[in-house]
Amino acid sequence: MDMSCIAVSVIERGQKKLLLILKFLAMALMWYIAPVAAGYIAEQLLKEKRKRNLHRYLMGNMILFALFFLIAQIAIFYKLTLSVLTRIWMIVVALVLLIAIVMMIRNRKEIRLLPDTSEMKNIILAVIAILVLSAFSVVCVPADTDDYTVQSVLTMYTTDTLYVYSPTSGRTQMLSVEKELLDEMAGSPVDAYYAVCIEICRINPAKFIHLVIPFFVFPIYFCIYAAWADCLFQKDTKKKYLFMTVIWLLYITPLFMDKAFYYGIFQHGWNGQTLFFLGVLPWTVLQLLGEEKETRCFNEFGQIFMILTYAAVALSGQLMYRKGFFIVTFVWVSVVIMAGIMRWKNDSSI
């Protein structure tokens, strides 16, 4: 009898570990592999060659965020449930992966499966840095009590709804202030993206937001600033590492001051406004300048790839922040107008 109980206990623990591994793989597929696949598809369809998977990963993230924003808005408008939105999103991700696999098979002769020694070294260093930053955010930094992401995600997950109940009171009958806040959140439904992830992997929302999500959002921040380092310093590896070190020291410093910066990347890494101002917006500016320290000329903004890039970053910005679309559009149009004036003045690039 005792042996059978021990055997059952061992099997249950094994099943729990296997389930945990499967949940992590599902999230890794959604946050790591699907973005690279989406970026690869865009690259192949538009004949825009990217030199590094880093840029495919970032562009793919923007495309997926933009697609989710459009799908989520439709789901919210028609009052669909969270479970329905989750199924739709799983189909979209599966299609992205399937299309990418088909394209890779067709172009298998052009694909280099194994990175060279220098690339492998950079990948290993990047993984270590991301793990350290994520662990620091989880273990050493207390979450800010003014952030309502957990309440919003928990409300959607437990009620299987999308922005129907107030995340602060849990009621459908709300004060005008609560209703206005809920409408603003529905207009930038990044919380719904997290709720979909939780619906897929069935993890406690509080644990997912505070303990799991940093390991998936920090690679986005890290890769964006790595792309900036590539743009600014190109082949000067020492300056790249120095630039990245200074960036993260600047983000860590406010944590040791009396008043931390409100959009602290370690306390609010998952927050939509943080993702927009410290993630999407820097990536937008980098796309306007060009990835290799070459400024964009006026004609480039009319290319299909640049139009797709604008649509992706603008809609991604709106997913993260209620004024994201406006800010991205304002910055983009300002640069286009400047490029047009410079071309009219002396027929040159910006």
C-alpha positions as CSV (number, residue, x, y, z in Angstrom):
1,M,0.0,0.0,0.0
2,D,2.8,2.4,0.9
3,M,4.7,1.6,-2.2
4,S,1.7,2.2,-4.4
5,C,1.2,5.6,-2.7
6,I,4.8,6.5,-3.2
7,A,4.5,5.4,-6.9
8,V,1.4,7.5,-7.4
9,S,3.1,10.5,-5.7
10,V,6.2,10.2,-7.9
11,I,4.0,9.9,-11.1
12,E,2.0,13.0,-10.0
13,R,5.1,15.0,-9.4
14,G,6.5,13.9,-12.8
15,Q,3.2,14.9,-14.5
16,K,3.3,18.3,-12.8
17,K,6.9,18.8,-14.0
18,L,6.1,17.7,-17.5
19,L,3.0,20.0,-17.5
20,L,5.2,22.9,-16.3
21,I,7.7,22.2,-19.1
22,L,4.9,22.1,-21.7
23,K,3.6,25.4,-20.5
24,F,7.0,27.1,-20.7
25,L,7.4,25.6,-24.2
26,A,4.0,27.0,-25.3
27,M,5.0,30.5,-24.0
28,A,8.5,30.2,-25.6
29,L,6.8,29.3,-28.9
30,M,4.5,32.3,-28.6
31,W,7.1,34.9,-27.4
32,Y,10.4,33.7,-29.0
33,I,9.8,31.5,-32.1
34,A,6.6,33.0,-33.5
35,P,8.1,36.6,-33.7
36,V,11.1,35.3,-35.6
37,A,8.8,33.4,-37.9
38,A,6.6,36.5,-38.5
39,G,9.7,38.6,-39.2
40,Y,11.0,36.0,-41.6
41,I,7.7,35.9,-43.5
42,A,7.7,39.6,-43.9
43,E,11.3,39.6,-45.1
44,Q,10.6,36.9,-47.7
45,L,7.3,38.4,-49.0
46,L,8.7,41.9,-49.3
47,K,12.2,40.9,-50.5
48,E,13.7,42.9,-47.6
49,K,16.8,41.0,-46.5
50,R,17.7,41.3,-42.8
51,K,21.3,40.5,-41.7
52,R,20.4,39.3,-38.2
53,N,17.7,37.3,-36.5
54,L,17.6,40.1,-33.9
55,H,15.9,42.4,-36.5
56,R,13.6,39.6,-37.6
57,Y,12.6,39.0,-34.0
58,L,11.8,42.6,-33.3
59,M,10.0,43.2,-36.5
60,G,8.0,40.0,-36.0
61,N,7.0,41.1,-32.5
62,M,5.7,44.4,-33.9
63,I,3.7,42.5,-36.6
64,L,2.2,40.1,-34.1
65,F,1.4,42.8,-31.6
66,A,-0.3,44.8,-34.4
67,L,-2.3,41.7,-35.5
68,F,-3.4,41.0,-32.0
69,F,-4.5,44.6,-31.5
70,L,-6.8,44.4,-34.6
71,I,-8.2,41.0,-33.6
72,A,-8.7,42.1,-30.0
73,Q,-10.6,45.2,-31.1
74,I,-12.9,43.1,-33.2
75,A,-13.4,40.7,-30.3
76,I,-14.1,43.6,-27.9
77,F,-16.5,45.2,-30.3
78,Y,-18.5,42.0,-30.8
79,K,-18.3,41.2,-27.1
80,L,-16.6,37.9,-27.6
81,T,-15.2,35.9,-24.7
82,L,-11.5,35.6,-23.7
83,S,-11.6,31.9,-24.6
84,V,-12.8,32.7,-28.1
85,L,-10.1,35.3,-28.5
86,T,-7.5,32.8,-27.3
87,R,-8.6,30.2,-29.8
88,I,-8.5,32.7,-32.7
89,W,-5.0,33.8,-31.6
90,M,-3.7,30.3,-31.4
91,I,-4.9,29.7,-34.9
92,V,-3.1,32.9,-36.1
93,V,0.2,31.8,-34.4
94,A,-0.1,28.3,-35.8
95,L,-0.6,29.8,-39.3
96,V,2.4,32.0,-38.9
97,L,4.6,29.1,-37.9
98,L,3.2,26.9,-40.7
99,I,3.8,29.5,-43.4
100,A,7.3,30.2,-42.0
101,I,8.2,26.5,-42.1
102,V,6.9,26.1,-45.7
103,M,9.0,29.2,-46.7
104,M,12.1,27.8,-45.0
105,I,11.7,24.5,-46.8
106,R,11.4,26.2,-50.1
107,N,14.5,28.4,-49.3
108,R,16.5,25.7,-47.4
109,K,19.6,26.1,-49.6
110,E,19.8,29.8,-48.6
111,I,19.3,29.2,-44.8
112,R,22.4,28.8,-42.6
113,L,21.2,26.7,-39.6
114,L,24.3,27.0,-37.4
115,P,25.6,30.5,-36.4
116,D,29.3,31.1,-36.7
117,T,31.6,31.4,-33.7
118,S,31.3,35.1,-33.2
119,E,27.5,35.0,-33.5
120,M,27.3,32.1,-31.0
121,K,29.4,34.1,-28.5
122,N,27.1,37.1,-28.8
123,I,24.0,34.8,-28.4
124,I,25.4,33.2,-25.3
125,L,26.3,36.6,-23.8
126,A,22.8,38.0,-24.7
127,V,21.1,35.0,-23.1
128,I,23.1,35.4,-19.9
129,A,22.4,39.2,-19.8
130,I,18.7,38.7,-20.3
131,L,18.5,36.0,-17.6
132,V,20.4,38.3,-15.2
133,L,18.2,41.3,-15.9
134,S,15.0,39.2,-15.7
135,A,16.1,37.5,-12.5
136,F,17.0,40.9,-11.0
137,S,13.5,42.2,-11.9
138,V,11.8,39.2,-10.3
139,V,13.9,38.6,-7.2
140,C,15.4,42.0,-6.2
141,V,12.8,44.5,-7.3
142,P,9.4,44.8,-5.5
143,A,6.4,45.3,-7.9
144,D,4.8,48.6,-7.8
145,T,1.4,48.6,-6.1
146,D,0.1,51.3,-8.4
147,D,0.2,48.9,-11.4
148,Y,-3.2,47.3,-12.0
149,T,-2.1,44.9,-14.7
150,V,-2.7,41.9,-12.4
151,Q,-6.2,42.9,-11.4
152,S,-7.2,43.5,-15.0
153,V,-5.8,40.2,-16.3
154,L,-7.3,38.3,-13.3
155,T,-10.7,39.8,-13.9
156,M,-10.7,38.8,-17.6
157,Y,-9.4,35.3,-16.8
158,T,-11.8,34.5,-14.0
159,T,-14.9,35.9,-15.8
160,D,-13.9,34.8,-19.3
161,T,-14.7,38.3,-20.6
162,L,-12.9,41.2,-22.3
163,Y,-13.1,44.5,-20.5
164,V,-16.7,44.0,-19.2
165,Y,-16.0,44.2,-15.5
166,S,-14.1,46.9,-13.6
167,P,-10.6,45.6,-12.7
168,T,-10.8,47.6,-9.4
169,S,-14.3,46.8,-8.2
170,G,-15.1,43.7,-10.2
171,R,-18.6,45.1,-11.1
172,T,-20.4,45.8,-14.4
173,Q,-22.2,48.8,-12.9
174,M,-19.5,51.4,-12.6
175,L,-19.0,55.0,-11.9
176,S,-18.3,57.3,-14.8
177,V,-14.6,57.4,-13.8
178,E,-14.3,53.6,-13.7
179,K,-16.1,53.4,-17.1
180,E,-13.8,55.9,-18.6
181,L,-10.8,53.9,-17.3
182,L,-12.1,50.6,-18.6
183,D,-12.7,52.2,-22.1
184,E,-9.2,53.5,-22.1
185,M,-7.9,50.0,-21.2
186,A,-10.0,48.4,-23.9
187,G,-8.5,50.9,-26.4
188,S,-5.0,49.6,-25.5
189,P,-5.7,45.9,-24.8
190,V,-2.2,44.8,-23.8
191,D,-3.7,43.2,-20.7
192,A,-5.8,41.0,-23.0
193,Y,-2.6,39.7,-24.6
194,Y,-1.4,38.6,-21.1
195,A,-4.8,37.1,-20.4
196,V,-4.6,35.1,-23.6
197,C,-1.2,33.7,-22.5
198,I,-2.6,32.8,-19.1
199,E,-5.6,31.1,-20.8
200,I,-3.2,29.0,-22.8
201,C,-0.9,28.0,-20.0
202,R,-3.3,28.1,-17.0
203,I,-0.9,29.9,-14.6
204,N,-1.9,32.0,-11.7
205,P,-2.2,35.6,-13.1
206,A,-0.2,37.2,-10.3
207,K,2.6,34.7,-10.6
208,F,2.6,34.9,-14.4
209,I,2.8,38.7,-14.4
210,H,5.4,39.1,-11.6
211,L,7.5,35.9,-12.0
212,V,7.1,34.7,-15.6
213,I,6.5,37.6,-18.0
214,P,9.8,39.4,-17.3
215,F,11.6,36.5,-18.9
216,F,9.6,37.1,-22.1
217,V,9.5,40.9,-22.2
218,F,13.1,41.7,-21.3
219,P,14.4,40.1,-24.5
220,I,12.4,42.7,-26.4
221,Y,14.0,45.6,-24.5
222,F,17.4,44.0,-24.7
223,C,17.3,43.4,-28.5
224,I,16.0,46.9,-29.2
225,Y,19.0,48.5,-27.4
226,A,21.3,45.9,-29.0
227,A,20.0,47.1,-32.4
228,W,20.7,50.7,-31.3
229,A,24.2,49.6,-30.4
230,D,24.7,48.0,-33.8
231,C,23.4,51.2,-35.5
232,L,25.6,53.6,-33.5
233,F,28.9,51.6,-33.2
234,Q,28.6,48.9,-36.0
235,K,31.7,46.7,-35.7
236,D,33.2,48.3,-32.5
237,T,32.3,45.5,-30.1
238,K,33.8,47.2,-27.0
239,K,31.7,50.4,-27.5
240,K,28.6,48.2,-28.0
241,Y,29.1,46.5,-24.7
242,L,29.8,49.8,-23.0
243,F,26.7,51.3,-24.5
244,M,24.5,48.4,-23.3
245,T,26.1,48.5,-19.8
246,V,25.4,52.3,-19.4
247,I,21.8,51.9,-20.6
248,W,20.9,49.2,-18.0
249,L,22.8,51.0,-15.3
250,L,20.7,54.1,-16.0
251,Y,17.6,52.0,-15.7
252,I,18.7,50.4,-12.5
253,T,19.8,53.7,-10.8
254,P,16.3,55.1,-10.0
255,L,15.5,52.0,-8.0
256,F,18.0,53.2,-5.3
257,M,16.6,56.7,-5.2
258,D,13.8,58.0,-2.9
259,K,11.5,58.3,-5.9
260,A,11.7,55.8,-8.6
261,F,10.9,56.9,-12.2
262,Y,7.2,56.0,-12.7
263,Y,7.9,53.9,-15.8
264,G,10.7,52.0,-14.1
265,I,11.6,49.2,-16.5
266,F,12.2,46.7,-13.7
267,Q,9.1,47.5,-11.7
268,H,6.8,48.0,-14.8
269,G,8.5,45.9,-17.4
270,W,5.2,44.4,-18.5
271,N,3.2,47.7,-18.3
272,G,1.9,48.9,-21.7
273,Q,3.2,52.4,-21.2
274,T,6.7,51.1,-20.3
275,L,6.7,48.8,-23.3
276,F,5.7,51.7,-25.5
277,F,8.1,54.5,-24.3
278,L,11.1,52.2,-23.6
279,G,10.5,49.7,-26.3
280,V,8.2,50.5,-29.3
281,L,9.2,54.2,-29.5
282,P,13.0,53.6,-29.6
283,W,12.5,50.9,-32.2
284,T,10.3,53.3,-34.3
285,V,13.0,56.0,-34.2
286,L,15.6,53.4,-35.2
287,Q,13.5,52.4,-38.2
288,L,13.3,56.0,-39.3
289,L,17.0,56.5,-39.1
290,G,18.0,53.2,-40.7
291,E,19.7,50.2,-39.1
292,E,23.2,50.9,-40.2
293,K,23.7,54.6,-39.4
294,E,22.4,55.5,-42.8
295,T,19.6,58.0,-42.8
296,R,16.4,57.4,-44.8
297,C,15.8,59.4,-48.0
298,F,12.4,60.6,-48.9
299,N,11.8,57.8,-51.5
300,E,12.3,55.0,-49.0
301,F,9.2,56.0,-47.1
302,G,7.1,55.0,-50.0
303,Q,8.4,51.5,-50.1
304,I,6.1,48.7,-49.1
305,F,8.4,47.5,-46.3
306,M,8.5,50.9,-44.7
307,I,4.7,51.3,-45.0
308,L,4.3,47.9,-43.3
309,T,6.8,48.9,-40.7
310,Y,4.8,52.1,-39.9
311,A,1.5,50.1,-39.7
312,A,3.1,47.5,-37.4
313,V,4.8,50.0,-35.0
314,A,1.7,52.3,-34.9
315,L,-0.7,49.5,-34.1
316,S,1.7,48.0,-31.7
317,G,2.0,51.3,-30.0
318,Q,-1.7,51.6,-29.7
319,L,-1.8,48.1,-28.2
320,M,0.6,49.3,-25.5
321,Y,-0.6,52.9,-24.9
322,R,-3.8,54.8,-25.6
323,K,-1.9,57.5,-27.4
324,G,0.6,55.2,-29.0
325,F,-0.8,55.4,-32.5
326,F,-0.9,59.2,-32.4
327,I,2.7,59.5,-31.1
328,V,4.1,57.1,-33.6
329,T,2.2,58.7,-36.5
330,F,3.3,62.2,-35.3
331,V,7.0,61.1,-35.2
332,W,6.8,59.3,-38.5
333,V,5.0,62.1,-40.4
334,S,7.4,64.7,-38.9
335,V,10.4,62.8,-40.3
336,V,8.8,62.2,-43.7
337,I,8.0,66.0,-44.0
338,M,11.6,66.8,-43.0
339,A,12.9,64.3,-45.6
340,G,10.6,65.9,-48.2
341,I,11.8,69.4,-47.3
342,M,15.5,68.4,-47.5
343,R,14.9,66.7,-50.9
344,W,13.1,69.8,-52.2
345,K,15.9,72.0,-50.9
346,N,19.0,70.2,-52.1
347,D,17.8,66.8,-53.5
348,S,19.5,64.9,-50.6
349,S,18.6,62.5,-47.9
350,I,17.7,63.7,-44.4
